[in-house]
């Protein structure tokens, strides 16, 4: 999809969150997040996002969706029912992308 980012910072950000959160995602679910590029303060943003997700999963392990701004980064997170190859999927995108379309793309992948 046009508008997605695959630079080193983007790839590292997604990989770090996948590794950190894969054991926290309840079985039968996939955690999907989006973040608008360019990623500012990537390691601090990842740490803060990880903590926010863990807190929400501890409170409501079956339903979660939120939007936030962390270190000037626009972020959306959604827990979807169904499992994908990775328990955590992340999309780094340009600001002109409709994030709803990214969540629909993720839903499509999960349903396959």
Phi and psi in radians as a Rosetta constraint file:
Dihedral C 1 N 2 CA 2 C 2 CIRCULARHARMONIC -1.165 0.35
Dihedral N 2 CA 2 C 2 N 3 CIRCULARHARMONIC 2.510 0.35
Dihedral C 2 N 3 CA 3 C 3 CIRCULARHARMONIC 1.696 0.35
Dihedral N 3 CA 3 C 3 N 4 CIRCULARHARMONIC -0.164 0.35
Dihedral C 3 N 4 CA 4 C 4 CIRCULARHARMONIC -1.443 0.35
Dihedral N 4 CA 4 C 4 N 5 CIRCULARHARMONIC 2.623 0.35
Dihedral C 4 N 5 CA 5 C 5 CIRCULARHARMONIC -1.956 0.35
Dihedral N 5 CA 5 C 5 N 6 CIRCULARHARMONIC 2.402 0.35
Dihedral C 5 N 6 CA 6 C 6 CIRCULARHARMONIC -2.296 0.35
Dihedral N 6 CA 6 C 6 N 7 CIRCULARHARMONIC 0.452 0.35
Dihedral C 6 N 7 CA 7 C 7 CIRCULARHARMONIC -1.230 0.35
Dihedral N 7 CA 7 C 7 N 8 CIRCULARHARMONIC 3.022 0.35
Dihedral C 7 N 8 CA 8 C 8 CIRCULARHARMONIC -1.034 0.35
Dihedral N 8 CA 8 C 8 N 9 CIRCULARHARMONIC -0.736 0.35
Dihedral C 8 N 9 CA 9 C 9 CIRCULARHARMONIC -1.111 0.35
Dihedral N 9 CA 9 C 9 N 10 CIRCULARHARMONIC -0.780 0.35
Dihedral C 9 N 10 CA 10 C 10 CIRCULARHARMONIC -1.090 0.35
Dihedral N 10 CA 10 C 10 N 11 CIRCULARHARMONIC -0.818 0.35
Dihedral C 10 N 11 CA 11 C 11 CIRCULARHARMONIC -1.100 0.35
Dihedral N 11 CA 11 C 11 N 12 CIRCULARHARMONIC -0.729 0.35
Dihedral C 11 N 12 CA 12 C 12 CIRCULARHARMONIC -1.163 0.35
Dihedral N 12 CA 12 C 12 N 13 CIRCULARHARMONIC -0.725 0.35
Dihedral C 12 N 13 CA 13 C 13 CIRCULARHARMONIC -1.024 0.35
Dihedral N 13 CA 13 C 13 N 14 CIRCULARHARMONIC -0.877 0.35
Dihedral C 13 N 14 CA 14 C 14 CIRCULARHARMONIC -1.118 0.35
Dihedral N 14 CA 14 C 14 N 15 CIRCULARHARMONIC -0.808 0.35
Dihedral C 14 N 15 CA 15 C 15 CIRCULARHARMONIC -1.075 0.35
Dihedral N 15 CA 15 C 15 N 16 CIRCULARHARMONIC -0.715 0.35
Dihedral C 15 N 16 CA 16 C 16 CIRCULARHARMONIC -1.097 0.35
Dihedral N 16 CA 16 C 16 N 17 CIRCULARHARMONIC -0.751 0.35
Dihedral C 16 N 17 CA 17 C 17 CIRCULARHARMONIC -1.230 0.35
Dihedral N 17 CA 17 C 17 N 18 CIRCULARHARMONIC -0.632 0.35
Dihedral C 17 N 18 CA 18 C 18 CIRCULARHARMONIC -1.048 0.35
Dihedral N 18 CA 18 C 18 N 19 CIRCULARHARMONIC -0.824 0.35
Dihedral C 18 N 19 CA 19 C 19 CIRCULARHARMONIC -1.129 0.35
Dihedral N 19 CA 19 C 19 N 20 CIRCULARHARMONIC -0.768 0.35
Dihedral C 19 N 20 CA 20 C 20 CIRCULARHARMONIC -1.200 0.35
Dihedral N 20 CA 20 C 20 N 21 CIRCULARHARMONIC -0.567 0.35
Dihedral C 20 N 21 CA 21 C 21 CIRCULARHARMONIC -1.891 0.35
Dihedral N 21 CA 21 C 21 N 22 CIRCULARHARMONIC -0.171 0.35
Dihedral C 21 N 22 CA 22 C 22 CIRCULARHARMONIC -1.015 0.35
Dihedral N 22 CA 22 C 22 N 23 CIRCULARHARMONIC -0.595 0.35
Dihedral C 22 N 23 CA 23 C 23 CIRCULARHARMONIC -1.385 0.35
Dihedral N 23 CA 23 C 23 N 24 CIRCULARHARMONIC -0.282 0.35
Dihedral C 23 N 24 CA 24 C 24 CIRCULARHARMONIC -1.527 0.35
Dihedral N 24 CA 24 C 24 N 25 CIRCULARHARMONIC -0.341 0.35
Dihedral C 24 N 25 CA 25 C 25 CIRCULARHARMONIC -1.341 0.35
Dihedral N 25 CA 25 C 25 N 26 CIRCULARHARMONIC 2.169 0.35
Dihedral C 25 N 26 CA 26 C 26 CIRCULARHARMONIC -1.057 0.35
Dihedral N 26 CA 26 C 26 N 27 CIRCULARHARMONIC 2.568 0.35
Dihedral C 26 N 27 CA 27 C 27 CIRCULARHARMONIC -0.958 0.35
Dihedral N 27 CA 27 C 27 N 28 CIRCULARHARMONIC 2.537 0.35
Dihedral C 27 N 28 CA 28 C 28 CIRCULARHARMONIC 1.399 0.35
Dihedral N 28 CA 28 C 28 N 29 CIRCULARHARMONIC 0.182 0.35
Dihedral C 28 N 29 CA 29 C 29 CIRCULARHARMONIC -2.314 0.35
Dihedral N 29 CA 29 C 29 N 30 CIRCULARHARMONIC 2.800 0.35
Dihedral C 29 N 30 CA 30 C 30 CIRCULARHARMONIC -2.297 0.35
Dihedral N 30 CA 30 C 30 N 31 CIRCULARHARMONIC 2.328 0.35
Dihedral C 30 N 31 CA 31 C 31 CIRCULARHARMONIC -1.641 0.35
Dihedral N 31 CA 31 C 31 N 32 CIRCULARHARMONIC 2.213 0.35
Dihedral C 31 N 32 CA 32 C 32 CIRCULARHARMONIC -2.122 0.35
Dihedral N 32 CA 32 C 32 N 33 CIRCULARHARMONIC 2.324 0.35
Dihedral C 32 N 33 CA 33 C 33 CIRCULARHARMONIC -2.348 0.35
Dihedral N 33 CA 33 C 33 N 34 CIRCULARHARMONIC 2.685 0.35
Dihedral C 33 N 34 CA 34 C 34 CIRCULARHARMONIC -2.210 0.35
Dihedral N 34 CA 34 C 34 N 35 CIRCULARHARMONIC 2.573 0.35
Dihedral C 34 N 35 CA 35 C 35 CIRCULARHARMONIC -2.502 0.35
Dihedral N 35 CA 35 C 35 N 36 CIRCULARHARMONIC 2.375 0.35
Dihedral C 35 N 36 CA 36 C 36 CIRCULARHARMONIC -1.416 0.35
Dihedral N 36 CA 36 C 36 N 37 CIRCULARHARMONIC 2.336 0.35
Dihedral C 36 N 37 CA 37 C 37 CIRCULARHARMONIC -1.492 0.35
Dihedral N 37 CA 37 C 37 N 38 CIRCULARHARMONIC 2.694 0.35
Dihedral C 37 N 38 CA 38 C 38 CIRCULARHARMONIC -1.356 0.35
Dihedral N 38 CA 38 C 38 N 39 CIRCULARHARMONIC 2.569 0.35
Dihedral C 38 N 39 CA 39 C 39 CIRCULARHARMONIC -1.382 0.35
Dihedral N 39 CA 39 C 39 N 40 CIRCULARHARMONIC 2.151 0.35
Dihedral C 39 N 40 CA 40 C 40 CIRCULARHARMONIC -1.687 0.35
Dihedral N 40 CA 40 C 40 N 41 CIRCULARHARMONIC 2.385 0.35
Dihedral C 40 N 41 CA 41 C 41 CIRCULARHARMONIC 0.839 0.35
Dihedral N 41 CA 41 C 41 N 42 CIRCULARHARMONIC 1.043 0.35
Dihedral C 41 N 42 CA 42 C 42 CIRCULARHARMONIC -0.941 0.35
Dihedral N 42 CA 42 C 42 N 43 CIRCULARHARMONIC -0.854 0.35
Dihedral C 42 N 43 CA 43 C 43 CIRCULARHARMONIC -1.192 0.35
Dihedral N 43 CA 43 C 43 N 44 CIRCULARHARMONIC -0.687 0.35
Dihedral C 43 N 44 CA 44 C 44 CIRCULARHARMONIC -1.171 0.35
Dihedral N 44 CA 44 C 44 N 45 CIRCULARHARMONIC -0.701 0.35
Dihedral C 44 N 45 CA 45 C 45 CIRCULARHARMONIC -1.122 0.35
Dihedral N 45 CA 45 C 45 N 46 CIRCULARHARMONIC -0.777 0.35
Dihedral C 45 N 46 CA 46 C 46 CIRCULARHARMONIC -1.064 0.35
Dihedral N 46 CA 46 C 46 N 47 CIRCULARHARMONIC -0.781 0.35
Dihedral C 46 N 47 CA 47 C 47 CIRCULARHARMONIC -1.100 0.35
Dihedral N 47 CA 47 C 47 N 48 CIRCULARHARMONIC -0.769 0.35
Dihedral C 47 N 48 CA 48 C 48 CIRCULARHARMONIC -1.197 0.35
Dihedral N 48 CA 48 C 48 N 49 CIRCULARHARMONIC -0.714 0.35
Dihedral C 48 N 49 CA 49 C 49 CIRCULARHARMONIC -1.117 0.35
Dihedral N 49 CA 49 C 49 N 50 CIRCULARHARMONIC -0.762 0.35
Dihedral C 49 N 50 CA 50 C 50 CIRCULARHARMONIC -0.981 0.35
Dihedral N 50 CA 50 C 50 N 51 CIRCULARHARMONIC -0.815 0.35
Dihedral C 50 N 51 CA 51 C 51 CIRCULARHARMONIC -1.093 0.35
Dihedral N 51 CA 51 C 51 N 52 CIRCULARHARMONIC -0.771 0.35
Dihedral C 51 N 52 CA 52 C 52 CIRCULARHARMONIC -1.095 0.35
Dihedral N 52 CA 52 C 52 N 53 CIRCULARHARMONIC -0.698 0.35
Dihedral C 52 N 53 CA 53 C 53 CIRCULARHARMONIC -1.174 0.35
Dihedral N 53 CA 53 C 53 N 54 CIRCULARHARMONIC -0.791 0.35
Dihedral C 53 N 54 CA 54 C 54 CIRCULARHARMONIC -1.024 0.35
Dihedral N 54 CA 54 C 54 N 55 CIRCULARHARMONIC -0.769 0.35
Dihedral C 54 N 55 CA 55 C 55 CIRCULARHARMONIC -1.075 0.35
Dihedral N 55 CA 55 C 55 N 56 CIRCULARHARMONIC -0.793 0.35
Dihedral C 55 N 56 CA 56 C 56 CIRCULARHARMONIC -1.186 0.35
Dihedral N 56 CA 56 C 56 N 57 CIRCULARHARMONIC -0.675 0.35
Dihedral C 56 N 57 CA 57 C 57 CIRCULARHARMONIC -1.135 0.35
Dihedral N 57 CA 57 C 57 N 58 CIRCULARHARMONIC -0.609 0.35
Dihedral C 57 N 58 CA 58 C 58 CIRCULARHARMONIC -1.166 0.35
Dihedral N 58 CA 58 C 58 N 59 CIRCULARHARMONIC -0.622 0.35
Dihedral C 58 N 59 CA 59 C 59 CIRCULARHARMONIC -1.368 0.35
Dihedral N 59 CA 59 C 59 N 60 CIRCULARHARMONIC -0.790 0.35
Dihedral C 59 N 60 CA 60 C 60 CIRCULARHARMONIC -2.398 0.35
Dihedral N 60 CA 60 C 60 N 61 CIRCULARHARMONIC 1.504 0.35
Dihedral C 60 N 61 CA 61 C 61 CIRCULARHARMONIC -1.276 0.35
Dihedral N 61 CA 61 C 61 N 62 CIRCULARHARMONIC -0.089 0.35
Dihedral C 61 N 62 CA 62 C 62 CIRCULARHARMONIC -1.998 0.35
Dihedral N 62 CA 62 C 62 N 63 CIRCULARHARMONIC -0.225 0.35
Dihedral C 62 N 63 CA 63 C 63 CIRCULARHARMONIC -2.528 0.35
Dihedral N 63 CA 63 C 63 N 64 CIRCULARHARMONIC 2.140 0.35
Dihedral C 63 N 64 CA 64 C 64 CIRCULARHARMONIC -2.704 0.35
Dihedral N 64 CA 64 C 64 N 65 CIRCULARHARMONIC 2.355 0.35
Dihedral C 64 N 65 CA 65 C 65 CIRCULARHARMONIC -2.768 0.35
Dihedral N 65 CA 65 C 65 N 66 CIRCULARHARMONIC 2.280 0.35
Dihedral C 65 N 66 CA 66 C 66 CIRCULARHARMONIC -2.758 0.35
Dihedral N 66 CA 66 C 66 N 67 CIRCULARHARMONIC 2.787 0.35
Dihedral C 66 N 67 CA 67 C 67 CIRCULARHARMONIC -2.117 0.35
Dihedral N 67 CA 67 C 67 N 68 CIRCULARHARMONIC 2.588 0.35
Dihedral C 67 N 68 CA 68 C 68 CIRCULARHARMONIC -2.733 0.35
Dihedral N 68 CA 68 C 68 N 69 CIRCULARHARMONIC 2.862 0.35
Dihedral C 68 N 69 CA 69 C 69 CIRCULARHARMONIC -2.092 0.35
Dihedral N 69 CA 69 C 69 N 70 CIRCULARHARMONIC 2.069 0.35
Dihedral C 69 N 70 CA 70 C 70 CIRCULARHARMONIC -2.159 0.35
Dihedral N 70 CA 70 C 70 N 71 CIRCULARHARMONIC 2.096 0.35
Dihedral C 70 N 71 CA 71 C 71 CIRCULARHARMONIC 0.854 0.35
Dihedral N 71 CA 71 C 71 N 72 CIRCULARHARMONIC 0.800 0.35
Dihedral C 71 N 72 CA 72 C 72 CIRCULARHARMONIC 1.216 0.35
Dihedral N 72 CA 72 C 72 N 73 CIRCULARHARMONIC 0.228 0.35
Dihedral C 72 N 73 CA 73 C 73 CIRCULARHARMONIC -1.780 0.35
Dihedral N 73 CA 73 C 73 N 74 CIRCULARHARMONIC 2.188 0.35
Dihedral C 73 N 74 CA 74 C 74 CIRCULARHARMONIC -1.371 0.35
Dihedral N 74 CA 74 C 74 N 75 CIRCULARHARMONIC 2.174 0.35
Dihedral C 74 N 75 CA 75 C 75 CIRCULARHARMONIC -2.313 0.35
Dihedral N 75 CA 75 C 75 N 76 CIRCULARHARMONIC 2.452 0.35
Dihedral C 75 N 76 CA 76 C 76 CIRCULARHARMONIC -2.248 0.35
Dihedral N 76 CA 76 C 76 N 77 CIRCULARHARMONIC 2.485 0.35
Dihedral C 76 N 77 CA 77 C 77 CIRCULARHARMONIC -2.363 0.35
Dihedral N 77 CA 77 C 77 N 78 CIRCULARHARMONIC 2.441 0.35
Dihedral C 77 N 78 CA 78 C 78 CIRCULARHARMONIC -2.549 0.35
Dihedral N 78 CA 78 C 78 N 79 CIRCULARHARMONIC 2.353 0.35
Dihedral C 78 N 79 CA 79 C 79 CIRCULARHARMONIC -1.658 0.35
Dihedral N 79 CA 79 C 79 N 80 CIRCULARHARMONIC 2.143 0.35
Dihedral C 79 N 80 CA 80 C 80 CIRCULARHARMONIC -1.970 0.35
Dihedral N 80 CA 80 C 80 N 81 CIRCULARHARMONIC 2.492 0.35
Dihedral C 80 N 81 CA 81 C 81 CIRCULARHARMONIC -1.328 0.35
Dihedral N 81 CA 81 C 81 N 82 CIRCULARHARMONIC 2.501 0.35
Dihedral C 81 N 82 CA 82 C 82 CIRCULARHARMONIC 1.861 0.35
Dihedral N 82 CA 82 C 82 N 83 CIRCULARHARMONIC 2.589 0.35
Dihedral C 82 N 83 CA 83 C 83 CIRCULARHARMONIC -1.885 0.35
Dihedral N 83 CA 83 C 83 N 84 CIRCULARHARMONIC 2.431 0.35
Dihedral C 83 N 84 CA 84 C 84 CIRCULARHARMONIC -1.863 0.35
Dihedral N 84 CA 84 C 84 N 85 CIRCULARHARMONIC 3.129 0.35
Dihedral C 84 N 85 CA 85 C 85 CIRCULARHARMONIC -1.017 0.35
Dihedral N 85 CA 85 C 85 N 86 CIRCULARHARMONIC -0.618 0.35
Dihedral C 85 N 86 CA 86 C 86 CIRCULARHARMONIC -1.966 0.35
Dihedral N 86 CA 86 C 86 N 87 CIRCULARHARMONIC 2.377 0.35
Dihedral C 86 N 87 CA 87 C 87 CIRCULARHARMONIC -1.202 0.35
Dihedral N 87 CA 87 C 87 N 88 CIRCULARHARMONIC -0.313 0.35
Dihedral C 87 N 88 CA 88 C 88 CIRCULARHARMONIC -2.288 0.35
Dihedral N 88 CA 88 C 88 N 89 CIRCULARHARMONIC 2.206 0.35
Dihedral C 88 N 89 CA 89 C 89 CIRCULARHARMONIC -2.145 0.35
Dihedral N 89 CA 89 C 89 N 90 CIRCULARHARMONIC 2.298 0.35
Dihedral C 89 N 90 CA 90 C 90 CIRCULARHARMONIC -2.230 0.35
Dihedral N 90 CA 90 C 90 N 91 CIRCULARHARMONIC 2.533 0.35
Dihedral C 90 N 91 CA 91 C 91 CIRCULARHARMONIC -2.195 0.35
Dihedral N 91 CA 91 C 91 N 92 CIRCULARHARMONIC 2.165 0.35
Dihedral C 91 N 92 CA 92 C 92 CIRCULARHARMONIC -1.805 0.35
Dihedral N 92 CA 92 C 92 N 93 CIRCULARHARMONIC 2.195 0.35
Dihedral C 92 N 93 CA 93 C 93 CIRCULARHARMONIC -2.426 0.35
Dihedral N 93 CA 93 C 93 N 94 CIRCULARHARMONIC 2.817 0.35
Dihedral C 93 N 94 CA 94 C 94 CIRCULARHARMONIC -1.262 0.35
Dihedral N 94 CA 94 C 94 N 95 CIRCULARHARMONIC 2.789 0.35
Dihedral C 94 N 95 CA 95 C 95 CIRCULARHARMONIC -1.174 0.35
Dihedral N 95 CA 95 C 95 N 96 CIRCULARHARMONIC -0.318 0.35
Dihedral C 95 N 96 CA 96 C 96 CIRCULARHARMONIC -1.509 0.35
Dihedral N 96 CA 96 C 96 N 97 CIRCULARHARMONIC 0.062 0.35
Dihedral C 96 N 97 CA 97 C 97 CIRCULARHARMONIC -1.513 0.35
Dihedral N 97 CA 97 C 97 N 98 CIRCULARHARMONIC 2.407 0.35
Dihedral C 97 N 98 CA 98 C 98 CIRCULARHARMONIC -1.416 0.35
Dihedral N 98 CA 98 C 98 N 99 CIRCULARHARMONIC 1.965 0.35
Dihedral C 98 N 99 CA 99 C 99 CIRCULARHARMONIC -1.156 0.35
Dihedral N 99 CA 99 C 99 N 100 CIRCULARHARMONIC -0.416 0.35
Dihedral C 99 N 100 CA 100 C 100 CIRCULARHARMONIC -1.038 0.35
Dihedral N 100 CA 100 C 100 N 101 CIRCULARHARMONIC -0.633 0.35
Dihedral C 100 N 101 CA 101 C 101 CIRCULARHARMONIC -1.170 0.35
Dihedral N 101 CA 101 C 101 N 102 CIRCULARHARMONIC -0.563 0.35
Dihedral C 101 N 102 CA 102 C 102 CIRCULARHARMONIC -1.194 0.35
Dihedral N 102 CA 102 C 102 N 103 CIRCULARHARMONIC -0.702 0.35
Dihedral C 102 N 103 CA 103 C 103 CIRCULARHARMONIC -1.158 0.35
Dihedral N 103 CA 103 C 103 N 104 CIRCULARHARMONIC -0.624 0.35
Dihedral C 103 N 104 CA 104 C 104 CIRCULARHARMONIC -1.153 0.35
Dihedral N 104 CA 104 C 104 N 105 CIRCULARHARMONIC -0.683 0.35
Dihedral C 104 N 105 CA 105 C 105 CIRCULARHARMONIC -1.088 0.35
Dihedral N 105 CA 105 C 105 N 106 CIRCULARHARMONIC -0.746 0.35
Dihedral C 105 N 106 CA 106 C 106 CIRCULARHARMONIC -1.108 0.35
Dihedral N 106 CA 106 C 106 N 107 CIRCULARHARMONIC -0.759 0.35
Dihedral C 106 N 107 CA 107 C 107 CIRCULARHARMONIC -1.029 0.35
Dihedral N 107 CA 107 C 107 N 108 CIRCULARHARMONIC -0.746 0.35
Dihedral C 107 N 108 CA 108 C 108 CIRCULARHARMONIC -1.065 0.35
Dihedral N 108 CA 108 C 108 N 109 CIRCULARHARMONIC -0.770 0.35
Dihedral C 108 N 109 CA 109 C 109 CIRCULARHARMONIC -1.127 0.35
Dihedral N 109 CA 109 C 109 N 110 CIRCULARHARMONIC -0.680 0.35
Dihedral C 109 N 110 CA 110 C 110 CIRCULARHARMONIC -1.154 0.35
Dihedral N 110 CA 110 C 110 N 111 CIRCULARHARMONIC -0.655 0.35
Dihedral C 110 N 111 CA 111 C 111 CIRCULARHARMONIC -1.325 0.35
Dihedral N 111 CA 111 C 111 N 112 CIRCULARHARMONIC -0.193 0.35
